[in-house]
Amino acid sequence: MKIGARLALGFLLMIALITSMAGGGVWEFSSMDSNVKSMLADSVGMERPARAWARAASNQGLLIYGISLRTPLKSNV
């Protein structure tokens, strides 16, 4: 086999390996994308009720604080 043919074969082999690695990377990224989307959906599903609970607790605390400011303190002395 002449040197030109061996160089061409080696070059084609390298191109085939690089192409297969790129295809594997694209496939891995697509599966990672679906995993990230499912993780985000799960965490957002848990985060929204927690945020609503925290907002309600904060509003309730402000309400109690406001009531305590308007209610005169009774002294037993």
C-alpha positions as CSV (number, residue, x, y, z in Angstrom):
1,M,0.0,0.0,0.0
2,K,1.4,3.4,-1.0
3,I,1.9,6.2,1.5
4,G,-0.9,8.3,0.0
5,A,-3.4,5.5,0.4
6,R,-2.4,4.9,4.0
7,L,-2.6,8.6,4.8
8,A,-6.1,8.8,3.2
9,L,-7.2,5.7,5.1
10,G,-5.9,7.1,8.4
11,F,-7.6,10.5,7.7
12,L,-10.9,8.8,6.9
13,L,-10.6,6.7,10.1
14,M,-10.1,9.8,12.1
15,I,-13.0,11.6,10.5
16,A,-15.2,8.5,11.2
17,L,-14.1,8.5,14.9
18,I,-14.7,12.2,15.3
19,T,-18.1,12.0,13.7
20,S,-19.2,9.1,15.9
21,M,-18.0,11.0,19.0
22,A,-19.9,14.1,17.9
23,G,-23.1,11.9,17.4
24,G,-22.6,10.4,20.9
25,G,-22.3,13.9,22.4
26,V,-25.5,15.1,20.7
27,W,-27.4,12.0,21.9
28,E,-26.0,12.5,25.5
29,F,-27.0,16.2,25.5
30,S,-30.6,15.3,24.4
31,S,-31.0,12.8,27.2
32,M,-29.4,15.3,29.6
33,D,-31.9,17.9,28.4
34,S,-34.9,15.7,29.2
35,N,-33.4,14.9,32.7
36,V,-32.9,18.6,33.4
37,K,-36.5,19.4,32.3
38,S,-37.9,16.7,34.6
39,M,-35.8,17.9,37.5
40,L,-37.0,21.5,37.0
41,A,-40.6,20.4,36.8
42,D,-40.3,18.4,40.1
43,S,-38.5,21.2,41.9
44,V,-40.9,23.9,40.7
45,G,-43.8,21.7,41.7
46,M,-42.5,21.6,45.3
47,E,-41.2,25.2,45.3
48,R,-44.5,26.9,44.5
49,P,-46.5,25.6,47.5
50,A,-43.6,26.3,49.8
51,R,-43.4,29.9,48.5
52,A,-47.2,30.3,48.9
53,W,-46.9,29.0,52.5
54,A,-44.1,31.4,53.3
55,R,-46.0,34.3,51.8
56,A,-49.1,33.4,53.8
57,A,-47.0,33.1,57.0
58,S,-45.4,36.5,56.3
59,N,-48.8,38.1,55.7
60,Q,-50.1,36.6,58.9
61,G,-47.1,37.9,60.8
62,L,-47.7,41.4,59.4
63,L,-51.4,41.1,60.3
64,I,-50.6,40.1,63.9
65,Y,-48.0,42.8,64.2
66,G,-50.5,45.4,62.9
67,I,-53.1,44.3,65.4
68,S,-50.7,44.4,68.2
69,L,-49.8,48.0,67.4
70,R,-53.4,49.1,67.4
71,T,-54.4,47.2,70.6
72,P,-53.5,49.2,73.7
73,L,-51.6,47.3,76.3
74,K,-53.6,46.8,79.6
75,S,-51.7,47.3,82.7
76,N,-52.5,45.3,85.8
77,V,-50.7,47.7,88.1
